[in-house]
């Protein structure tokens, strides 16, 4: 065994540890963002993760990078759920309804993200483009499958549906009497073709 062979495992272990630590930070940031919004103090995220501020800044030198990493990962998770639900749910309509629930969970827990996405920061603009590029085709695929199965009204546009769902989510955080999920379920179920 050469010296290089004996040195490789510790480097791999460090890379695994670094990825694990970064995921721990992302999970902590996601939790804090849900509770306090994207403008939450970095020290809250450090406390949630059980690390010092320096550790966060070593992985994510600025807030924009941290927000993009957290929500970029969550966009990917939501996108990947589409095909999985089509394979697992009893019908395309059930898959669409289940995916919309996940999409709503994603949208309503993102306090302050809409303002960030509307900012002039190029990083947030790229995140918004990524959000649309990944999620609109997934929604379109689910709609097409439900339409092909004769379960929903033809011609529903994925972007319009997602925009409508997003609009129904606005204001929920400041009004305890408003539950956007109820209206969104009515909206999506209203796409269903009545059985004769």
Secondary structure, DSSP 8 states (H G I E B T S, - for coil): --HHHHHHHHHHHHHHHHHHHHHHHHHHHHHHHHHH-TTS-HHHHHHHHT--HHHHHHH-SSHHHHHHHHHHHHHHHHHHHHHHHHHHSSSHHHHHHHHHHHHHHHHHT-TTHHHHHTSS-HHHHHHHHHHHHHHHHHHHHHHHHHHHTT-B-TT--HHHHHHHHHHHHTTGGG-TT--HHHHHHHHHHTTB----
